[in-house]
């Protein structure tokens, strides 16, 4: 049952049966002979000591179809990297750790910086970018999936459902986005998607008019999910943001490079919970405040590349339209929570919308004041063109870290 006629025309694959894991893994094992699969895990060292990652690794240990696991490790010194090697050594599948703060990968980063190609800002986007580079360099996979390392409700059906659309040779999907319902501890979660992304997209439709790109974004049930899978060839072309706009940036690049009938979304979990960011009302450089600003800028930049002209008046009108749209959304979510016996703090929801409203303007001011800002990391195609042996260098650097 797919939402073929859903706005945006990307196919939605639902989770209709709940006892198909063994069968699905056997099918994926067969697919892997033609289309080997790599799983990318971007992780902070602190997540090794958190409540989620140990269970994630225990679940992944049982996955039979993975050809490669790539772990991007951030914020780790030498002793912490050694501990990470021991922590991940329980994985029976071939795996490598990218020690992003180690001397070998730092040398790669300096080499790219000399060419003006190194990621400027640390964070998940930079981590993912180097992991994708290593997947390309190692040439062990034809399909790659990524998910976060803080998922408290993780089970191995999640990667199976994520991989299936791009690994199945009889499907023509190049990209698959995961979605799920954000309910945990008897309350609705997912504030940034519910109260910023969806109302902002719908407000933009009213202010600048209907556009295929906005309809495309609006068709994703959870545009900010950190779980997606793609064919490896796509990794060479995409330019992803280094900030909190990563997920929107990836969707935008996939939209630019692929027809919508090669893009799908799939329901990957009944329940999903992970580490929650603070709202950070007092500090715009942290938490959901920073995230909301980066996401808004990512959308503005993409619209500008399609010829949309923004000015102060546009953003003032957008702010007012968004605010009304978001307040209407709160009413709908409150009713949804009530009928399902869930908790929803309307006062806190409205405070969140007020913060996002300010940040929509802040993002607009930043967009207008910094026309030469280039937050996107270069595509790996460009990097290879500038440094022809970069794939060999990257492969050797990772190998050196993992064997010393």
KOLNU-496328 format. One line per field, with one value per residue: x, y, z of N, C-alpha, C in turn; residue number from 1; chain. Coordinates in steps of 0.1 Angstrom, whole numbers. Atoms other than C-alpha are relative to their C-alpha. Example, Ala and Ser with C-alpha at 12.3 -4.5 7.8 and 13.67 -1.06 7.14 Angstrom:
// KOLNU-496328
n_u (9, -9)
n_v (-12, -11)
n_w (0, 0)
ca_u (123, 137)
ca_v (-45, -11)
ca_w (78, 71)
c_u (9, -8)
c_v (12, 11)
c_w (0, 8)
rokol (1, 2)
fifi (A, A)
***
This chain:
// KOLNU-496328
n_u (9, -8, 7, -5, 6, -3, -6, -14, -1, -9, 7, -1, 1, 5, -3, 13, -2, -9, -7, -7, -15, -8, 2, -6, -15, -5, 0, -11, -12, 0, -3, -13, -10, 0, -1, -5, 5, -9, 7, -8, 4, -6, 1, -8, -6, 9, 11, -4, 3, 14, 9, 6, -9, -3, 11, 0, -10, 5, 10, -7, -8, 8, 4, -8, -1, -8, -14, -9, 5, -9, 3, -7, -2, -3, -3, -7, -14, -6, 4, 14, 0, -3, 12, 10, -4, 4, 14, 6, -7, 9, 7, -6, -1, -12, 3, -12, 3, -6, -4, -1, -9, -13, -11, 0, 11, -2, -9, 9, 8, -9, -2, 12, 1, -9, 8, 12, 10, 3, 12, -4, 7, 1, 14, 4, -1, -14, -2, 7, -7, -12, 4, 4, -12, -7, 8, -4, -14, -2, 6, 6, 14, 8, 11, -5, 10, -5, 9, -6, -5, 7, 13, 2, 10, -5, -1, -6, 10, -1, -9, 5, 10, -6, -8, 7, 4, -12, -8, 7, -4, 12, 6, -8, -2, -14, 0, 11, 0, 7, 9, 6, 8, -8, 7, -7, 4, 14, 1, -5, -13, -2, 5, -6, 7, 15, 3, -8, -2, 13, 7, -8, 1, 14, 1, -7, 9, 9, -7, -7, 8, -2, -12, -2, -9, 8, 9, -9, -3, 12, 5, -7, 7, -9, -11, -13, -5, -14, -1, 3, -9, -2, -10, -13, -3, 5, -8, -10, 5, 7, -7, 8, -4, -8, 7, 12, 8, -5, 11, 7, -10, -1, 12, -1, -10, 7, 10, -7, -7, 7, 14, 7, 4, -11, -1, 11, -2, 4, 2, -11, 2, 13, -3, -13, -4, -14, -4, 8, -7, 6, 5, -11, 6, -8, -12, 4, -11, 1, 13, 10, -1, -10, 4, 11, -6, -7, 9, 7, -10, -2, 12, -1, -10, 5, 10, -7, -7, 10, 4, 8, -6, 4, -4, 5, 15, 4, -2, 10, 12, -1, 1, 14, 7, -5, 5, 14, 0, -5, 10, 10, -6, 0, 13, 3, -7, 6, 12, -5, -5, 12, 8, -8, -4, -14, -1, -5, 0, 3, -8, -14, 1, 0, -13, -10, 3, -4, -14, -2, 4, -11, -11, 2, -5, -14, -5, 1, -10, -13, 0, -2, -13, -12, 3, -11, -2, 0, 1, 0, -13, 0, 2, -12, -5, -9, -12, -8, -6, -11, -10, 4, -2, 6, 7, -10, -5, 10, 1, -12, 1, 9, -7, -11, 6, 7, -9, -11)
n_v (-12, -11, -13, -4, -13, -10, -13, 2, 12, 10, 11, 3, 15, 1, 12, 6, 12, -2, 12, 3, -3, 11, 1, -11, 1, 10, -6, -9, 8, 4, -12, -5, 6, -9, -13, 0, -11, -6, -8, -11, -4, -12, 1, -7, 9, 0, 9, 13, 1, -3, 12, 6, 6, 14, 8, -1, 9, 14, 3, 1, 13, 11, -3, 9, -4, -12, 2, -9, -10, -12, -8, -13, -3, -14, -5, 11, 0, 13, 11, 2, 7, 14, 6, 2, 12, 11, 0, 4, 13, 11, 2, 10, -5, -9, -13, -10, -12, -12, -8, -13, -9, 6, -7, 4, -7, -14, -3, 0, -12, -11, 1, -5, -15, -7, -1, -7, 10, 7, -5, -11, 1, 13, 4, 12, -1, 3, 15, 7, -3, 9, 14, 2, 1, 13, 10, -1, 3, 14, 7, 12, 0, -6, -8, -4, -6, -7, -4, -5, 10, -3, 5, 8, 11, 7, 14, 1, -2, -14, -1, 9, -7, -11, 5, 8, -7, -3, 12, 10, -3, -2, -13, -10, -11, -4, -6, 4, -7, 7, -8, 7, -9, -4, 1, 7, -4, -5, -14, -2, -7, -5, -14, -8, 4, -4, -14, -9, 4, 1, -13, -9, 4, -4, -14, -4, 2, -11, -12, -1, 7, 14, 4, 14, 2, -1, 11, 11, 0, 2, 14, 9, 1, -4, -5, -2, 13, 2, 13, 1, 9, -5, 6, -6, -10, -14, -6, -8, -12, -9, -10, 0, -11, 4, -4, 8, 2, 12, 8, -7, -1, 13, 1, -10, 5, 12, -5, -6, 10, 12, -1, 3, 14, 8, -4, 5, 0, 12, 1, 9, 3, -3, -10, -6, -10, -3, -11, -12, -13, -10, -11, -10, -13, -11, 0, 4, 8, 14, 7, -2, -14, 0, 10, -6, -11, 7, 7, -10, -5, 11, -1, -12, 1, 9, -8, -11, 6, 2, -13, -8, -12, -3, -13, -2, 0, 14, 7, -5, 6, 15, 2, -1, 12, 12, 0, 4, 14, 9, 0, 10, 13, 4, 4, 13, 9, 1, 9, 13, 5, 3, 12, 11, 1, -5, -13, -10, -13, -11, -12, 2, 0, -14, -6, 6, -7, -14, 0, 3, -12, -9, 6, -1, -13, 0, 7, -9, -11, 6, 3, -13, -7, 8, 6, 8, 11, 13, 10, 14, 6, 3, 14, 8, -1, -12, 3, 9, -8, -9, 9, 13, 12, -2, 12, 9, -6, 2, 15, 3, -6, 7, 13, -2, -2, 12, 11, -3)
n_w (0, 1, 3, 13, 4, -11, 4, 1, 8, -4, -5, -14, -2, -14, -8, -2, -7, -11, -3, 12, -1, 5, 15, 6, 0, 10, 13, 1, 1, 14, 7, -2, 10, 11, -4, -13, -8, -11, -10, -6, -13, -5, -14, -10, -10, -12, 2, -5, -14, -1, -2, 12, 10, -2, 5, 14, 5, -3, 11, 12, 0, 5, 14, 8, 14, 1, 5, -5, -10, -1, -12, -1, -14, -3, -14, -7, -1, 3, -9, 3, 12, -3, -7, 11, 8, -8, -1, 13, 4, -1, 13, 8, 14, 3, -5, -1, -7, 4, -12, 6, -8, 0, 8, 14, 6, -1, 11, 12, -1, 3, 14, 7, -3, 9, 12, -3, 1, -13, -7, -9, -13, -5, -3, 6, 15, 3, -3, 11, 13, 1, 1, 14, 8, -3, 6, 14, 1, -3, 11, -5, -1, 10, -7, -14, -9, -12, -11, -11, -10, -13, 2, -12, 4, 12, 3, 13, 11, 5, 12, 10, 7, 6, 11, 10, 13, 9, 2, 8, 14, 9, -3, 7, -9, -2, -13, -9, -13, -10, -8, -12, -8, -11, -13, -10, -14, 1, 5, 13, 1, 14, 1, 11, 12, -2, -3, 9, 14, 7, 1, 8, 14, 4, 0, 12, 11, 1, 2, 13, 10, 0, 7, -1, -11, -12, -1, -3, -15, -8, 2, -10, -13, -11, 8, -8, -5, 3, 6, 14, 7, 14, 8, -2, 10, -4, -10, 7, 6, -9, -9, -12, -10, -12, -12, -3, 12, 7, 6, 11, 11, 7, 8, 11, 10, 6, 9, 12, 7, 3, 2, -12, 0, -6, -14, -8, -14, -5, -15, -5, -15, -7, -10, 2, -10, 0, -8, 3, -1, -8, 8, -1, 3, -4, 8, 14, 6, -5, 0, 10, 6, 10, 11, 8, 9, 11, 9, 8, 10, 10, 9, 8, 10, 11, 8, 7, 11, 9, 5, -9, -5, -14, -6, -14, 0, 2, -13, -9, 4, -3, -15, -5, 5, -7, -14, 0, 4, -11, -10, 4, -1, -14, -3, 6, -8, -13, 2, 3, -12, -9, 4, -2, -14, -2, -7, 8, -7, 10, -3, 4, 14, 5, -2, 10, 13, 0, 2, 14, 8, 0, 7, 14, 3, -1, 11, 12, -1, 2, 15, 8, -4, 3, 13, 4, -9, 7, -11, 5, 2, 14, 4, 1, 14, 1, -8, 8, 11, -5, -6, 7, -8, -14, -4, -5, -12, -10, -3, -8, -13, -8, -2, -10, -13, -4, -1, -9)
ca_u (0, 19, 8, 14, -8, 6, 17, 52, 48, 74, 64, 57, 63, 43, 51, 21, 35, 53, 68, 89, 124, 138, 124, 135, 171, 173, 162, 187, 214, 205, 205, 239, 256, 246, 245, 268, 257, 276, 262, 275, 274, 283, 291, 304, 328, 303, 277, 298, 290, 253, 222, 216, 248, 255, 221, 225, 258, 243, 215, 238, 260, 231, 227, 238, 238, 262, 295, 309, 304, 319, 320, 328, 342, 342, 357, 380, 416, 441, 430, 393, 400, 416, 386, 363, 383, 377, 341, 333, 356, 326, 311, 317, 312, 342, 343, 366, 366, 373, 392, 384, 405, 435, 468, 462, 428, 438, 466, 440, 420, 450, 457, 422, 423, 453, 429, 401, 381, 381, 349, 351, 327, 330, 299, 278, 278, 316, 317, 292, 311, 343, 325, 310, 344, 358, 329, 338, 375, 372, 349, 332, 296, 270, 243, 249, 226, 231, 215, 223, 239, 215, 184, 170, 143, 166, 161, 176, 144, 152, 183, 166, 136, 159, 182, 155, 142, 178, 192, 165, 177, 141, 133, 145, 149, 182, 173, 152, 143, 132, 102, 84, 60, 77, 58, 76, 69, 32, 39, 44, 80, 96, 91, 114, 97, 61, 64, 91, 97, 61, 45, 75, 72, 34, 39, 65, 39, 16, 42, 62, 37, 35, 68, 77, 106, 83, 58, 87, 98, 62, 57, 82, 65, 96, 120, 145, 149, 186, 180, 184, 199, 212, 231, 268, 271, 250, 276, 300, 277, 260, 271, 259, 258, 282, 256, 222, 208, 223, 190, 173, 205, 207, 170, 177, 207, 187, 159, 185, 201, 173, 138, 111, 101, 136, 130, 109, 103, 98, 83, 112, 98, 67, 83, 113, 131, 165, 185, 165, 181, 174, 153, 181, 159, 187, 215, 208, 241, 229, 202, 170, 175, 206, 191, 160, 181, 203, 174, 156, 188, 192, 157, 163, 195, 179, 150, 175, 193, 159, 155, 135, 143, 143, 143, 134, 97, 96, 109, 85, 56, 69, 73, 37, 24, 45, 33, -3, 3, 22, -4, -30, -7, -5, -43, -44, -16, -33, -65, -45, -28, -61, -78, -48, -44, -10, 3, 9, 19, 2, 20, 54, 44, 36, 68, 87, 68, 76, 113, 112, 94, 123, 148, 131, 138, 173, 180, 167, 189, 219, 210, 208, 239, 262, 256, 290, 286, 293, 281, 281, 310, 322, 312, 336, 338, 353, 377, 389, 394, 415, 434, 434, 449, 427, 408, 440, 453, 420, 419, 455, 449, 419, 438, 467, 445, 427, 458, 484)
ca_v (0, 30, 67, 70, 101, 118, 154, 153, 120, 101, 66, 57, 21, 12, -13, -35, -68, -71, -106, -104, -97, -132, -134, -99, -105, -137, -117, -90, -116, -128, -92, -86, -109, -84, -53, -54, -31, -8, 7, 41, 50, 86, 86, 109, 92, 101, 79, 48, 55, 64, 42, 34, 23, -9, -23, -10, -29, -61, -59, -52, -82, -104, -88, -114, -93, -64, -63, -34, -12, 23, 41, 78, 87, 123, 140, 111, 113, 84, 64, 70, 58, 26, 21, 25, -1, -25, -15, -21, -53, -74, -68, -99, -80, -62, -28, 3, 33, 67, 85, 120, 136, 114, 124, 104, 118, 152, 151, 143, 173, 196, 184, 192, 226, 236, 231, 250, 217, 207, 209, 241, 233, 202, 181, 153, 167, 166, 131, 118, 134, 116, 83, 86, 93, 62, 41, 53, 48, 12, 1, -26, -16, -7, 5, 24, 33, 56, 60, 77, 61, 74, 54, 41, 19, 3, -31, -46, -44, -7, -11, -40, -19, 10, -10, -30, -4, 4, -31, -50, -53, -54, -20, 12, 34, 53, 69, 58, 80, 64, 77, 68, 83, 103, 92, 83, 85, 91, 124, 137, 145, 157, 194, 207, 187, 193, 229, 243, 223, 215, 248, 267, 247, 254, 290, 293, 279, 307, 334, 325, 302, 265, 249, 213, 215, 226, 199, 174, 184, 184, 148, 134, 123, 129, 151, 154, 117, 108, 75, 71, 48, 54, 38, 44, 63, 91, 97, 111, 139, 153, 185, 183, 211, 209, 223, 212, 215, 181, 162, 189, 194, 157, 157, 188, 172, 140, 161, 179, 147, 121, 118, 116, 81, 69, 83, 67, 68, 38, 32, 17, 15, 13, 33, 56, 75, 91, 118, 150, 185, 213, 242, 267, 298, 319, 309, 309, 290, 258, 232, 235, 272, 267, 237, 257, 286, 262, 243, 275, 288, 254, 258, 294, 286, 258, 281, 308, 283, 279, 316, 327, 362, 370, 404, 419, 422, 385, 373, 396, 382, 346, 351, 362, 334, 308, 319, 315, 282, 268, 279, 260, 230, 231, 229, 199, 182, 189, 172, 143, 139, 140, 113, 91, 97, 115, 145, 178, 211, 238, 266, 250, 243, 280, 291, 268, 283, 318, 309, 294, 325, 346, 322, 323, 360, 355, 329, 354, 382, 359, 348, 384, 396, 368, 363, 347, 321, 286, 261, 231, 207, 199, 168, 139, 142, 177, 165, 137, 161, 184, 156, 126, 102, 113, 80, 60, 84, 82, 44, 42, 66, 47, 14, 27, 38, 5, -17, 1)
ca_w (0, -12, -12, -49, -52, -21, -26, -40, -58, -38, -29, 7, 18, 50, 77, 74, 87, 120, 118, 86, 99, 93, 58, 50, 62, 41, 11, 18, 22, -13, -26, -11, -36, -63, -43, -12, 17, 41, 73, 84, 121, 129, 166, 194, 218, 246, 230, 238, 274, 267, 272, 235, 216, 234, 225, 189, 185, 201, 175, 146, 155, 144, 110, 83, 51, 59, 39, 57, 88, 89, 123, 123, 157, 169, 200, 210, 222, 218, 249, 239, 204, 218, 240, 209, 190, 219, 221, 184, 182, 192, 157, 136, 103, 86, 102, 103, 126, 113, 141, 130, 157, 151, 134, 102, 94, 106, 80, 53, 65, 63, 28, 17, 35, 14, -16, 1, 2, 39, 59, 80, 108, 130, 137, 123, 87, 86, 102, 76, 47, 56, 62, 28, 13, 30, 17, -18, -12, 1, -28, -8, -11, -37, -12, 20, 49, 78, 112, 144, 175, 202, 192, 225, 208, 182, 168, 137, 117, 113, 90, 72, 62, 54, 31, 13, -13, -25, -22, -40, -76, -89, -74, -91, -60, -57, -23, 7, 37, 69, 89, 122, 146, 174, 205, 237, 275, 266, 248, 213, 204, 171, 178, 151, 124, 137, 147, 123, 91, 81, 90, 74, 41, 40, 48, 20, -4, 5, 3, -28, -45, -52, -62, -70, -45, -17, -25, -25, 10, 22, 10, 36, 68, 89, 69, 98, 104, 106, 88, 51, 25, -10, -39, -35, -68, -53, -27, -53, -64, -33, -14, 21, 48, 77, 101, 114, 79, 71, 66, 46, 26, 17, 6, -15, -32, -39, -54, -77, -88, -91, -105, -79, -90, -78, -43, -16, 21, 43, 78, 98, 134, 155, 182, 181, 209, 211, 228, 230, 224, 248, 234, 244, 244, 260, 236, 198, 192, 209, 209, 190, 186, 166, 147, 137, 123, 103, 89, 78, 61, 43, 28, 18, 1, -19, -30, -40, -63, -80, -87, -57, -47, -9, 8, 42, 32, 21, 55, 74, 55, 59, 97, 101, 78, 95, 130, 121, 104, 133, 158, 138, 138, 176, 178, 155, 175, 208, 195, 182, 215, 234, 213, 218, 255, 251, 269, 251, 268, 247, 266, 259, 223, 218, 234, 210, 180, 192, 194, 159, 146, 158, 143, 109, 109, 122, 95, 69, 82, 81, 45, 33, 52, 41, 3, -1, 26, 14, 41, 18, 18, -17, -36, -36, -74, -70, -43, -65, -94, -72, -54, -77, -51, -22, -22, -18, 9, 28, 26, 39, 67, 80, 76, 96, 125, 126, 125, 147)
c_u (9, -8, 5, -4, 2, 7, 15, 4, 12, -7, 2, -3, -3, 5, -14, 1, 11, 8, 8, 15, 8, 0, 7, 16, 5, -1, 11, 14, 2, 4, 15, 11, 1, 3, 5, -4, 9, -9, 9, -6, 8, -2, 9, 6, -10, -11, 4, -3, -15, -8, -4, 10, 3, -11, 0, 11, -4, -10, 7, 9, -7, -4, 9, 4, 10, 14, 10, -7, 10, -4, 8, 0, 5, 3, 6, 15, 6, -6, -15, -2, 3, -12, -11, 4, -4, -15, -7, 6, -10, -8, 7, 2, 13, -4, 13, -6, 8, 3, 2, 9, 14, 10, -2, -11, 1, 10, -7, -7, 9, 3, -11, -2, 9, -7, -13, -12, -4, -12, 5, -5, 0, -14, -4, 1, 14, 3, -6, 7, 12, -3, -4, 12, 7, -8, 4, 14, 2, -7, -5, -15, -6, -12, 5, -12, 7, -11, 8, 3, -6, -14, -3, -9, 5, -2, 4, -9, 2, 10, -5, -10, 6, 8, -9, -4, 12, 8, -7, 2, -13, -7, 9, 3, 15, 2, -12, 2, -8, -10, -6, -8, 8, -9, 9, -4, -14, -1, 5, 13, 1, -4, 5, -7, -15, -2, 9, -1, -14, -7, 8, -2, -14, -1, 8, -9, -9, 7, 6, -7, 4, 12, 2, 10, -7, -9, 8, 3, -12, -5, 7, -7, 9, 13, 13, 5, 15, 3, -3, 10, 0, 9, 13, 4, -5, 9, 11, -5, -6, 9, -9, 5, 8, -7, -12, -9, 3, -12, -7, 9, 1, -13, 0, 9, -6, -10, 7, 5, -8, -15, -8, -5, 12, 2, -12, 3, -6, -2, 9, -2, -14, 2, 15, 3, 15, 3, -7, 9, -8, -5, 10, -6, 10, 13, -3, 11, -1, -14, -9, -1, 9, -5, -11, 5, 7, -9, -7, 10, 2, -11, 1, 10, -4, -10, 7, 7, -11, -6, -9, 8, -5, 4, -6, -15, -4, 1, -10, -13, 0, -1, -15, -8, 3, -7, -14, -2, 4, -9, -12, 4, -1, -14, -3, 8, -6, -12, 5, 5, -11, -7, 8, 5, 14, 0, 6, -1, -2, 8, 14, 1, 0, 12, 10, -3, 5, 15, 3, -4, 12, 12, -2, 4, 15, 7, -1, 10, 14, 2, 3, 13, 12, -2, 11, 2, -2, 0, 1, 14, 0, -3, 13, 5, 9, 13, 9, 6, 12, 12, -2, 3, -6, -6, 10, 6, -10, -1, 12, 0, -9, 6, 11, -5, -5, 10, 12, -3)
c_v (12, 13, 6, 14, 10, 12, -2, -12, -9, -12, -2, -15, -2, -13, -6, -14, 1, -13, -4, 1, -12, -2, 12, -1, -11, 6, 10, -7, -5, 13, 4, -6, 9, 14, 1, 13, 4, 8, 10, 4, 12, 1, 10, -10, -2, -10, -15, -3, 3, -12, -7, -9, -14, -9, 0, -10, -15, -4, -1, -12, -11, 2, -8, 6, 12, -4, 9, 9, 11, 8, 13, 4, 14, 2, -12, 3, -14, -11, -3, -8, -15, -7, -3, -12, -13, -2, -6, -14, -11, -2, -11, 4, 8, 14, 8, 12, 11, 9, 14, 10, -5, 6, -4, 7, 15, 5, 1, 14, 12, 1, 6, 15, 8, 2, 8, -10, -7, 6, 10, -3, -15, -4, -12, 1, -4, -15, -8, 1, -9, -14, -3, -1, -13, -11, -1, -5, -16, -9, -14, -1, 7, 7, 3, 6, 6, 2, 4, -10, 3, -5, -9, -12, -9, -15, -2, -1, 14, 0, -9, 7, 12, -4, -6, 7, 2, -12, -10, 3, 2, 13, 11, 12, 2, 6, -4, 8, -7, 10, -9, 11, 3, 1, -8, 6, 7, 14, 0, 7, 5, 14, 7, -3, 5, 15, 10, -4, 0, 13, 10, -3, 5, 15, 6, -2, 12, 13, 1, -8, -15, -4, -15, -4, 0, -12, -13, -1, -4, -14, -9, 1, 4, 5, 1, -13, -2, -13, 0, -9, 4, -10, 7, 11, 14, 7, 9, 14, 10, 9, 2, 12, -6, 3, -8, -1, -13, -8, 7, 2, -13, -1, 10, -5, -12, 5, 6, -11, -12, 4, -5, -15, -10, 3, -5, 3, -13, 1, -10, -4, 3, 11, 5, 10, 1, 12, 13, 13, 9, 11, 12, 14, 12, 1, -5, -9, -15, -6, 2, 14, 0, -9, 7, 11, -7, -6, 11, 6, -10, 1, 13, -1, -8, 8, 10, -6, -3, 13, 8, 11, 3, 14, 1, -2, -15, -7, 5, -7, -15, -2, 0, -12, -13, -1, -5, -15, -9, 0, -9, -14, -4, -5, -14, -11, -2, -10, -14, -7, -4, -13, -12, -2, 4, 14, 10, 13, 11, 12, -2, -1, 14, 7, -5, 7, 15, 1, -3, 12, 10, -5, 0, 13, 1, -7, 9, 11, -6, -3, 12, 6, -7, -7, -9, -13, -13, -12, -14, -5, -4, -14, -8, 0, 12, -3, -9, 7, 9, -8, -14, -13, 0, -13, -10, 5, -2, -14, -4, 6, -7, -14, 1, 2, -13, -12, 2, -5)
c_w (0, -3, -13, -3, 11, -6, -1, -8, 3, 6, 15, 2, 15, 6, 4, 7, 10, 3, -12, 1, -5, -15, -7, 0, -9, -14, -2, -1, -15, -9, 1, -9, -13, 4, 15, 8, 11, 9, 6, 13, 5, 15, 7, 9, 12, -2, 3, 14, 3, 1, -13, -8, 3, -6, -16, -5, 2, -11, -14, -2, -7, -14, -10, -13, -2, -5, 7, 10, 1, 12, -1, 14, 2, 15, 8, 0, -2, 9, -3, -13, 2, 6, -11, -8, 8, 0, -12, -5, 1, -13, -9, -15, -2, 4, 1, 8, -6, 12, -5, 7, 0, -10, -15, -8, 0, -12, -13, 0, -3, -15, -8, 3, -9, -14, 2, -1, 13, 6, 11, 14, 5, 3, -8, -15, -4, 2, -11, -13, -1, 0, -14, -9, 2, -7, -15, -2, 1, -11, 4, -1, -13, 5, 14, 7, 12, 10, 12, 11, 14, 0, 12, -3, -11, 0, -15, -12, -7, -12, -11, -9, -7, -13, -12, -13, -9, -3, -9, -15, -9, 3, -7, 9, 2, 15, 8, 13, 10, 7, 11, 7, 13, 13, 10, 14, 0, -5, -15, 0, -15, -2, -12, -13, 0, -1, -9, -14, -8, -1, -9, -15, -5, 0, -12, -12, -2, -4, -14, -11, 0, -8, 1, 12, 13, 2, 3, 15, 8, -1, 10, 13, 11, -7, 7, 5, -4, -7, -15, -7, -15, -8, 2, -10, 4, 9, -7, -4, 11, 8, 12, 10, 11, 13, 3, -12, -7, -7, -11, -12, -8, -9, -12, -11, -8, -10, -13, -9, -6, -3, 12, 1, 4, 14, 7, 15, 6, 15, 6, 14, 4, 10, -1, 11, 0, 9, -4, 2, 8, -10, -2, -4, 3, -9, -14, -7, 4, -2, -11, -6, -12, -12, -9, -10, -12, -10, -9, -11, -11, -10, -8, -11, -12, -9, -8, -13, -11, -5, 9, 6, 14, 3, 14, 0, -1, 14, 10, -2, 4, 15, 4, -5, 7, 14, 0, -4, 11, 12, -3, 1, 15, 4, -5, 8, 14, -1, -3, 12, 10, -4, 2, 14, 3, 6, -11, 7, -10, 3, -5, -15, -6, 2, -10, -13, 0, -2, -15, -9, 0, -8, -15, -5, 1, -11, -13, 0, -4, -15, -8, 3, -4, -14, -5, 8, -7, 10, -5, -2, -15, -3, -1, -14, -1, 8, -8, -12, 5, 6, -5, 9, 14, 5, 6, 14, 12, 5, 9, 14, 10, 4, 11, 14, 6, 2, 9, 14)
rokol (1, 2, 3, 4, 5, 6, 7, 8, 9, 10, 11, 12, 13, 14, 15, 16, 17, 18, 19, 20, 21, 22, 23, 24, 25, 26, 27, 28, 29, 30, 31, 32, 33, 34, 35, 36, 37, 38, 39, 40, 41, 42, 43, 44, 45, 46, 47, 48, 49, 50, 51, 52, 53, 54, 55, 56, 57, 58, 59, 60, 61, 62, 63, 64, 65, 66, 67, 68, 69, 70, 71, 72, 73, 74, 75, 76, 77, 78, 79, 80, 81, 82, 83, 84, 85, 86, 87, 88, 89, 90, 91, 92, 93, 94, 95, 96, 97, 98, 99, 100, 101, 102, 103, 104, 105, 106, 107, 108, 109, 110, 111, 112, 113, 114, 115, 116, 117, 118, 119, 120, 121, 122, 123, 124, 125, 126, 127, 128, 129, 130, 131, 132, 133, 134, 135, 136, 137, 138, 139, 140, 141, 142, 143, 144, 145, 146, 147, 148, 149, 150, 151, 152, 153, 154, 155, 156, 157, 158, 159, 160, 161, 162, 163, 164, 165, 166, 167, 168, 169, 170, 171, 172, 173, 174, 175, 176, 177, 178, 179, 180, 181, 182, 183, 184, 185, 186, 187, 188, 189, 190, 191, 192, 193, 194, 195, 196, 197, 198, 199, 200, 201, 202, 203, 204, 205, 206, 207, 208, 209, 210, 211, 212, 213, 214, 215, 216, 217, 218, 219, 220, 221, 222, 223, 224, 225, 226, 227, 228, 229, 230, 231, 232, 233, 234, 235, 236, 237, 238, 239, 240, 241, 242, 243, 244, 245, 246, 247, 248, 249, 250, 251, 252, 253, 254, 255, 256, 257, 258, 259, 260, 261, 262, 263, 264, 265, 266, 267, 268, 269, 270, 271, 272, 273, 274, 275, 276, 277, 278, 279, 280, 281, 282, 283, 284, 285, 286, 287, 288, 289, 290, 291, 292, 293, 294, 295, 296, 297, 298, 299, 300, 301, 302, 303, 304, 305, 306, 307, 308, 309, 310, 311, 312, 313, 314, 315, 316, 317, 318, 319, 320, 321, 322, 323, 324, 325, 326, 327, 328, 329, 330, 331, 332, 333, 334, 335, 336, 337, 338, 339, 340, 341, 342, 343, 344, 345, 346, 347, 348, 349, 350, 351, 352, 353, 354, 355, 356, 357, 358, 359, 360, 361, 362, 363, 364, 365, 366, 367, 368, 369, 370, 371, 372, 373, 374, 375, 376, 377, 378, 379, 380, 381, 382, 383, 384, 385, 386, 387, 388, 389, 390, 391, 392, 393, 394, 395, 396, 397, 398, 399, 400, 401, 402, 403, 404)
fifi (A, A, A, A, A, A, A, A, A, A, A, A, A, A, A, A, A, A, A, A, A, A, A, A, A, A, A, A, A, A, A, A, A, A, A, A, A, A, A, A, A, A, A, A, A, A, A, A, A, A, A, A, A, A, A, A, A, A, A, A, A, A, A, A, A, A, A, A, A, A, A, A, A, A, A, A, A, A, A, A, A, A, A, A, A, A, A, A, A, A, A, A, A, A, A, A, A, A, A, A, A, A, A, A, A, A, A, A, A, A, A, A, A, A, A, A, A, A, A, A, A, A, A, A, A, A, A, A, A, A, A, A, A, A, A, A, A, A, A, A, A, A, A, A, A, A, A, A, A, A, A, A, A, A, A, A, A, A, A, A, A, A, A, A, A, A, A, A, A, A, A, A, A, A, A, A, A, A, A, A, A, A, A, A, A, A, A, A, A, A, A, A, A, A, A, A, A, A, A, A, A, A, A, A, A, A, A, A, A, A, A, A, A, A, A, A, A, A, A, A, A, A, A, A, A, A, A, A, A, A, A, A, A, A, A, A, A, A, A, A, A, A, A, A, A, A, A, A, A, A, A, A, A, A, A, A, A, A, A, A, A, A, A, A, A, A, A, A, A, A, A, A, A, A, A, A, A, A, A, A, A, A, A, A, A, A, A, A, A, A, A, A, A, A, A, A, A, A, A, A, A, A, A, A, A, A, A, A, A, A, A, A, A, A, A, A, A, A, A, A, A, A, A, A, A, A, A, A, A, A, A, A, A, A, A, A, A, A, A, A, A, A, A, A, A, A, A, A, A, A, A, A, A, A, A, A, A, A, A, A, A, A, A, A, A, A, A, A, A, A, A, A, A, A, A, A, A, A, A, A, A, A, A, A, A, A, A, A, A, A, A, A, A, A, A, A, A, A, A, A, A, A, A, A)
***
